Amino acid sequence: MRERDFLGEIDILDGARWGAHTERARRNFAVAGRAVDPGLVRAYALVKKACARANREGGWLDSRIADAIEVACDEIARGGHADQFPVDALQGGAGTSTNMNLNEVIASLASEGGGVAVDPLDHVNLHQSTNDTYPTALRVALLYAFRELASRAEGLQSAFQAKEREFAAIVTVGRTELRTAVPLTLGSEFGALAEAFARDRWRAFKCEERLRVVNLGGVAVGTGLGAPRDYIFRATDRLREITGLPLARAENLVDATANADAIVEASGIAKAFACDLVKAARDLRFLSHTGEIALEPVQAGSSAMPGKVNPVLLEAAMQAGMRAQAEDSLVAAAASAGSLQINEFLPLIADASLGALRALAGGAACLERCVRSIVADRERCRELVDADPMIVSAFVPILGYDGAGELLREWESSSSAGRPTLRSFLEAKLGADEVARVLSPEALMSLGFRGEPGGKR
């Protein structure tokens, strides 16, 4: 099949629904080695649907053509015809090739399904530009992705809170700088991670305040030149109705067309989630190494060592977080490289930000699955606590710093052969009941001791 544009004729693959512009872009760009993010394509179809509806209501588009466009957009938004969007994710032209890919495929589908002749530019792209539809579609895609991220954060918060309750009575060693510190409960370690993901959930939700403002109707540079005023005021309203998102038209469309700092801000929120994801997975991997917790074995860990099982779910989560941290740097670099009235590097911003959010959602799912199956080894935790020199710190309020230190030195100076655990030594010196009281979960987690100066504590 041959198509013609102002550059001349070009052959298009058999069965393709795209046109000359998409074909040229398919041949021109082989950079990322992957197509435009499917979430962006689906969001773009919703933008095109909203524009068609606004144009029909304003009398600018024939009802039959508008209806056919909407049907085609719905099919794409549901994930249909995914093979018709072959353009590389990293493309020149600020996303024009993605916009034209949508225009051409929608026009082809609408013409076939609606029994009317639908033109990619005169109908599907009516009163639009890449410069207002692409940023708008990206924000729609990001809003959906951040809602998914907030849901994943909620799942992680719930999983860690469940383990916080389950492990509330298990005393284990604390650690600072990878050295043992004063004891605490295993549950409190999981509770601290639950709090981090609670903040991530809140932050992901608050991203909507920044991303909900779109520049649809601004056309080429944000002035609305070439579009009817009633269409400009109507298009965002229709997109809000179609998506169910709290979208609002930017007060300054020139600003919203030229600047991508809101996406940089949202990317930073994703990076915070990524940091927590890596930190939590690293902590759990360490605790599984010390034997305080046991991870569910999910697959064989080695092709050379029979019986080896690795913490693969945690490692996958860590890699997702690392990728998102790196993608945030790309978003910042691309946003700062925009020039004057447009950011020509929006395709990189889209690929990096949506890729990061997808990785984080997948990594969070891996981490949640891992957390919910964790089992604590109570005996191992008790063993570590009983032998740890730092437990004498819990007795400083009773014995004083020097007194507690003297007991520790006395224990350490005894012969290592047959030496009792530090806990047993303290029980012999202070009484088993007193040691049990001081090292109980309730005392360790009571946020400070009770008692009068010089009295029993």
N, C-alpha and C positions, 0 to 999 in steps of 0.2 A: 504494500500500500504506500502511495506517495502523498505527501502533504506539501503545501506551498505556504511560505511566509515571505516577508519582504527581503529576506536573504536568499531566497530561491527555493528550489524543491529539495525534499529530503525523504528518504525511505524510512518507513516506520514498521516495526515488527508486526507480523500477522497476529491478529487477536488483540492488539493493543487498543485501548480506548483513548489514549492520549494523542496529542497533536504534535505539530512541528516544534513548538517551544520546548515541550517536555523532552522530545527526542534529542534535540540539540543539547539540552542540559544533561541528559543521561550520558551523552557521549563526551561532553566537556568536563564533567566533574567525576573524578575517581579518586577521592581524597580520603574520606573516612572508611570507605569500604562497607558502609551500611546505609540503608535508606533513611529518609526522614522519620523521626520518631512517630510511631503509630498514634500516640496520644495527641500529638500536634495535628496530624491529619484528621482525626475524628473531630477535634475541636474546631478546626478550620471549616469542616463541613457544616458545623452548627452556625458558624459566622456567616457562611454563604446562604444558609437557609434564612437567617434573620434578615439579611440584606434583601433577599428576594421578597420576603413578606413585606418589609417596609416599602419597597418599591411598588409592589402591587397595591398596597393600601393608599399610596400616594398617587396612583394612576399612571405610574411610569412604566409599569410592566404588565403585559397581558396576563390575565388570570390563568389561562391554560399553561402558558410558559412558566409562570411562577409556581403553579402547582407541580408541574413536572420537575422543576428544579428542587422543590422541597422534598419530593419523593426520593430523588436521587441522593440528596444530602442525607436523608434519614438512613438510606442503605449504607452509605459510607460511614456515618456516625456510629452505626451498629457494628462496624468492623468489616463490612462487606467490601469486596473489590480491592482488598489490600495489595494484591499483586499489580495494581495499576498505578502505584506510586513509587517509581523506581529511582527517583532523583537522589543523589548522594546527600547525606546529611550536611556536609560542609560544602556549600555552594556560594559562588559570588552573587552579587546583586541584591543583598539584603533580604533574600527570601523570595525574589520575584519568580524563580523557577518553581518553587513550591506553590505559590499562588496560581501560576499558570497551569501547573499540573492539576490542581483542583478544578480550575475553570474548564479545562479541556475534558477531563473525565466526567465532570458533572454534566456538561453540555452533551456529551455523547450518550450518557445514560438517560438524560431527560428527553433527548430527541427520540431515542428508541422506545422508551417507556411511555412517553406522553403523546406520541404521534404528532409532535410539532417540531419545527426546526428551531433549535436552541443554539445560540452563538456564544462561544466562550467569553468574549469581551463585551459585546453589545447587550447581552442578557445576564449571564452569570456574574460578570464583574461590573455590572452597571453601577455607576456612582461610587466606585471603589478604587483603591490603590493597594498595592502590596504594603505600602508604608502605613496604612491604618488597619488593614485586615490581618496582616501577619502578627504585629505586636498584640492585637486583640486576641487572636487565636492562641498565641503563646500564653497569655495570661489566663485564658479559660483552661488550657491544658494544665497549667501550673496550679490553678485553684483546685481542680479535681485531684491532682497528684498530692497536694498538701493535705487535702481531706483524707486521702488514703494514708498518708504519713501520720496524721493525727490519730487515725484509727489503730495503726500499728503501735504507736506510742502508748495508747490506752491498753492494748493487749499486753505490752511489756510491763506497764505499771501494774496491771492486775496479776500477772504471773509472778513478779517479784514480791508483791504484797502477800500473795498466797504463801510463798516460801518464808516470808518474814514471820507470818503467824505460825507456820509449821515448825520453824526452827527457833522460836522465841526462847525456849528453855535450854538451848544447847550453848554452853559456854565454850569458847575457843580463843585462840591467841589473836590479839590484834597485831598489826604490822605497820610500821612506818619505815620508808626507805628500804623496803624488803628485809627489814630486821624485825624481830618480834618486839612488841610493845605491850602495853597493859591489856589484860583480857577484856573481851566483850562477848556478846552473844552472836552466834552465827546469823540469827534472824535479823539483828541490827545491821549486819553487812548487806543483806538483801534489801532491807528497808531503805538504806541510803541510796541504793541503785533505783529503787522504786520512785523515790523522790525526784531523782534526776529525770526519769522518763515522764514523770508528771509535769515537770517544767517543759519538757520537749512537746508534750501534748498541747499545753497551753500556748506555747510559742507558735507551733504549727497552725493552730486555730487563728491566732492573731495575725498571721500573714495575710489573711483575707482582706484586712484593712488596707494593705498596700497594693495588693494585686487586683483588687476589684475595680480599680479606676482604669478605664480603657480609652483609647483614642479613636474608636470607630466613628466614621463620619468626617475625620480630619483630612481624608484623601491624601494627597501627595506630601504636603509639608505641615499639615495641621490647620490650614486656613479654610478647609472645606471647599476650595475652588473646584468648580465643576459638578458639585452635588447640590440638589435642591435643599433648601433650609428645612422643610418639613421632614424630608428623609433623614437628615442629619440628627434631628431631635428624636426621630422615631426608631432608628436602627438599634441603638443600645437598649431601648425598652423592649424591643422584640427579642433581642438576644438574651436579656435577663429572663424573660418569660420562658424561652425555649430551654435554657440551660438550668434554670432553677438556682442560679448563682446570684449573689447580691451585687450585680454589676452597676456601675455608674459611669456616665460620660465625664471625662476630665474637664475641669473648668478651663484649663489652658491646653488646648489640643496641640499647639506648637511644641510646648514643653513635653507633653506625653508622647509625641512622635519622635522627638530628638533624643530623649534621655531614657536610660534603662537602669537608673540607680535603684528603683524599687525592686527590680529583680535581683540586683546585687544584695540588697538588704534581706530579701527572702532567702537567697542562697546562703547567706550567713546563718540564718536560722537552721537551714538544713545541715550546715557544717557543725553547729552545736549538737544536733542530734547525732551526727556522725562521730563526734568526739565521745559522746556518752556510749554509743554503740561499741566502739573500740575498747573503751575503758572497761565496760561491763564484761565484755567477752574475755579480755585479758585477765581480769580479776578471777573470773570463774575458771579459766584455764589454769591459773596458778593454784587455786584451791583444790582443783582436781588433781594437780601434781602432788600437793602435800598430802592428799588422801582425806581431806576434811569432807569433801563431797564426791559423789560418784556420778558420772555422766552416763546417759543411756548409750550403749554401743549401737551405732547405726550402720556401720559398714566396716569391712576389713581395712586395716590401715597400711598394709605393706604387701608388695608383690614378692618380697624376698624374706620377710620375717613372719612366719605363721603365728597367728594369735595376737598380733599387734593391733591395737585399736587406738585411733587418734581422735582428738577433739575437733572433728572436721566441721561441725555446725558452728562452733565458736570461731574457727578460722575463717569460714565463709563470711560470717558477720563482720569480722575485723576487716576483711578485704573490701567489703561493701562500704564500710566507714572510711577506709583509706581512699577509695576511689572518690567518694563524695567530697572529701577534703581537697583532693586535687582538682576536681571539677569546679569547686568554688573559686579557685585561683584563675581558672580559665574564664569563668563568668566575669570576674572583676577586670581581667585584662581586656576582654572583648568590649565590655561596657565603656571602659575608659578610652577605647580606640575609636569610638563613633565620632563622626565629624558633622558639625553644623546641624542641619535639620533632620538628619537620619543616622541611625546606627547600621552601617552596612555589614556588621558582624553579628547580627541577630541570629543567623543560622548556628553559629558556634555557641551563642548564649543558650539557644533552645536545646541544642544537642547536649551541652554540658549540664544544664540545670535539670532537664527532664531525665537524662541518664542518671544523674546523681540521685534523684528522688526514687527512680525505679530500683536502683541498687539498694538504697536504704530500706525501702519497703521489703524487698526480698531478704536482705540481711536481718532485718527486725523479725521477720517470720522465722528464720533459722534460729535466732537467739531465743525467741519465745518458746519454740518447740523444745529447745534444749533445757530452758529453765524449768518448764513444767514437769519434766521427767527427772529432775535432779533428786538424788537421795543423799541425806546427810549420814556420815559415819560418826555416830556419837562417841564410840569408843576411841576412835582416832583423835577426835577433838579433845576428849578428856586426857588422853595420853600426852598430847602436845602441851596442854595447859599445865598438867601436873609436873612436867619436867622443865618448864620455862622459867628462867631466872627472873623475868620481868613481873611475875605474879607478886613478888615482894612489894611492888609499888602499891598494891591495894592495901597494905598494912601500914603504910607511912602515917596515915592519920592516927593510928593507934600507938605505934612504936616510935614515931619520928623518923626523919630521914636517916640519921646516923644509926639508930637502933635497927631499922629494917636492913640497912646496908651491912651491919655487923652480923646479923643472922645469915645473910646471903654469903658473906665471906667464910663464915664458919662451915656452912654446907659445902661450899666449893673447895675448902681446904681438906675436907675428909677424903679418905681413900676412895677413888673412883670404883674400885672393885667392890661390888655389893653395896654401893652407896644408894640410899633410898631416894625416891623422887623428892623434889623440893617440897611438894605438897605434904608428903608423909613426914618429912623433917619438920615442917611448920606445925603439923598436927601434934607431933611429939613435944614441941616447945610451947605451943599456945593452946592446944586442945582441939580435938576434931570438930566440936560444935562451933567454936569461934572461927576456925578456918572455913567451915562450910557456910557460915553466915556471911563472911566477908567476900567469899568467892561465889556466892549464889547469883543467879541471873538477876534477881530483884535488886541486890545491892550494887552490882556492877553497872546496872542500867538505870539507877535511880536519880541520875543527874545530881551527883554530889551526896555527901554523907550528912546524916542528922546527928545532932548532939551538941552539948555545951562545951566550951573551951575547957580542956583539962579533964573532962568527963568521959564516960564510955560512949563510943561512937558505933 
